[in-house]
């Protein structure tokens, strides 16, 4: 695996990340909440979903929430609705995300 440096504005970077990384991590978290696992009758597409879940769930929740909280384009892409459904309502994580969203709104980060 390698890395290629690309020159772009911060805004372009954030817009691309909102579409790719945040969506990928959100779907992975939702699949984790659904507790999907491999079975002996999996299709190739389902195997890809299981792999996506395994790849994203090992990343910290701070990375996942940061992709949303610190990127105004993630909300503009309609991803706010997805994060709402993928977090356990009674958890400390939900309270932390709610506090971060409130802070970001107060600071005008989503405008």
Buried (B, 14 or more C-beta within 10 A) or exposed (E): EEEEEEEEEEEEEBBEBBBEBBBBBBBBBBBBBEEBEEEEEBEEEEEEBBEBBBEBBEBEBEEBBBBBBEBBBBBEBEBEEBBEEBBEEEEEBBEBBEEBBEEBEEEEBBE
